[in-house]
Amino acid sequence: KVASVWVFPKCYNRWKFTIVGKFRGCLHSVKRQQRQREVAEGKKEQMRRELKKKELEAIQSGKRPFYLKKREQRQMELVQRYEELKQSGGLEAFIAKKRKKTASKQHRRVPDSKRPRPS
């Protein structure tokens, strides 16, 4: 775990690098991102185990095996995330961030379409 953190993160800038401030901040952000990834992977793994357990129970009861496609699994993950956000009260903030991000992407693309292209 620690060895992967010491690879220089994205926020490393060798021209504006001060050992005390920037590296500590970069290291902290990398560790936080790593923890978030581990939590997300844990949730995905737990959901996969539950689905597998249900399938085994269905097979033992005499039904034919039916495995979800990856797309359906991703949709279930999104629904689960939506429910968690709804319960925690962070749904409005999440939707606002998503809307702002989409608007900025669209805003960046608009000038390109209006600009005349050289022949």
C-alpha positions as CSV (number, residue, x, y, z in Angstrom):
1,K,0.0,0.0,0.0
2,V,2.6,2.5,1.0
3,A,4.9,1.8,-1.9
4,S,2.2,2.7,-4.4
5,V,1.7,6.0,-2.6
6,W,5.3,7.1,-3.1
7,V,4.9,7.2,-6.9
8,F,4.5,10.8,-7.7
9,P,0.8,11.8,-7.8
10,K,-0.8,14.0,-10.4
11,C,-0.6,17.1,-8.3
12,Y,3.2,16.9,-8.2
13,N,4.8,19.9,-10.0
14,R,8.6,19.9,-9.8
15,W,8.8,23.6,-10.5
16,K,6.6,24.6,-7.6
17,F,7.4,21.9,-5.2
18,T,7.9,22.7,-1.5
19,I,8.6,19.6,0.7
20,V,6.5,20.6,3.7
21,G,3.3,21.9,2.1
22,K,2.6,20.5,-1.3
23,F,3.9,17.0,-0.9
24,R,2.1,16.5,2.4
25,G,-1.1,17.7,0.7
26,C,-0.6,15.4,-2.3
27,L,0.2,12.4,-0.1
28,H,-2.9,13.0,1.9
29,S,-5.1,13.3,-1.1
30,V,-3.6,10.1,-2.7
31,K,-4.2,8.2,0.6
32,R,-7.8,9.5,0.8
33,Q,-8.5,8.5,-2.8
34,Q,-7.0,5.0,-2.1
35,R,-9.3,4.6,0.9
36,Q,-12.3,5.6,-1.2
37,R,-11.4,3.1,-3.9
38,E,-11.1,0.4,-1.3
39,V,-14.5,1.2,0.2
40,A,-16.1,1.2,-3.2
41,E,-14.5,-2.1,-4.1
42,G,-15.7,-3.6,-0.9
43,K,-19.2,-2.6,-1.6
44,K,-19.1,-4.0,-5.1
45,E,-17.6,-7.2,-3.8
46,Q,-20.3,-7.5,-1.1
47,M,-23.0,-7.0,-3.8
48,R,-21.4,-9.7,-6.0
49,R,-21.3,-12.1,-3.1
50,E,-25.0,-11.5,-2.3
51,L,-26.0,-12.1,-6.0
52,K,-23.9,-15.2,-6.1
53,K,-25.5,-16.5,-2.9
54,K,-29.0,-15.9,-4.2
55,E,-28.1,-17.7,-7.5
56,L,-26.8,-20.7,-5.6
57,E,-29.9,-20.8,-3.5
58,A,-32.1,-20.7,-6.6
59,I,-30.0,-23.4,-8.3
60,Q,-30.4,-25.6,-5.2
61,S,-34.1,-25.1,-5.2
62,G,-34.2,-26.5,-8.7
63,K,-34.2,-23.4,-10.9
64,R,-32.0,-22.8,-13.9
65,P,-29.0,-20.6,-13.4
66,F,-29.4,-17.0,-14.4
67,Y,-26.5,-14.6,-14.1
68,L,-26.8,-10.9,-14.5
69,K,-25.0,-9.1,-17.3
70,K,-22.3,-6.5,-16.4
71,R,-24.5,-3.7,-17.5
72,E,-27.3,-4.9,-15.2
73,Q,-24.8,-5.2,-12.3
74,R,-23.7,-1.6,-12.9
75,Q,-27.3,-0.4,-13.0
76,M,-27.9,-2.1,-9.6
77,E,-24.8,-0.4,-8.2
78,L,-26.1,3.0,-9.4
79,V,-29.5,2.3,-7.8
80,Q,-27.7,1.3,-4.6
81,R,-25.6,4.5,-4.6
82,Y,-28.7,6.6,-5.3
83,E,-30.5,5.0,-2.3
84,E,-27.5,5.6,-0.1
85,L,-27.3,9.2,-1.1
86,K,-31.0,9.6,-0.6
87,Q,-30.8,8.2,2.9
88,S,-27.8,10.3,3.9
89,G,-29.3,13.5,2.5
90,G,-26.5,14.1,0.0
91,L,-28.6,13.5,-3.1
92,E,-29.3,17.2,-3.8
93,A,-25.6,18.1,-3.5
94,F,-24.6,15.2,-5.8
95,I,-27.2,16.1,-8.4
96,A,-26.1,19.8,-8.3
97,K,-22.4,18.8,-8.8
98,K,-23.3,16.5,-11.7
99,R,-25.4,19.2,-13.3
100,K,-22.6,21.8,-12.9
101,K,-20.0,19.4,-14.4
102,T,-22.3,18.6,-17.4
103,A,-22.9,22.3,-17.9
104,S,-19.2,23.1,-17.9
105,K,-18.6,20.3,-20.5
106,Q,-21.3,21.6,-22.7
107,H,-20.0,25.2,-22.3
108,R,-16.6,24.1,-23.5
109,R,-17.9,22.5,-26.6
110,V,-20.2,25.3,-27.7
111,P,-17.6,27.8,-28.9
112,D,-15.9,25.1,-31.1
113,S,-19.1,24.5,-33.0
114,K,-19.7,28.2,-33.7
115,R,-16.1,28.9,-34.8
116,P,-15.6,28.8,-38.6
117,R,-13.3,26.1,-39.7
118,P,-10.4,26.8,-42.0
119,S,-10.6,25.2,-45.5
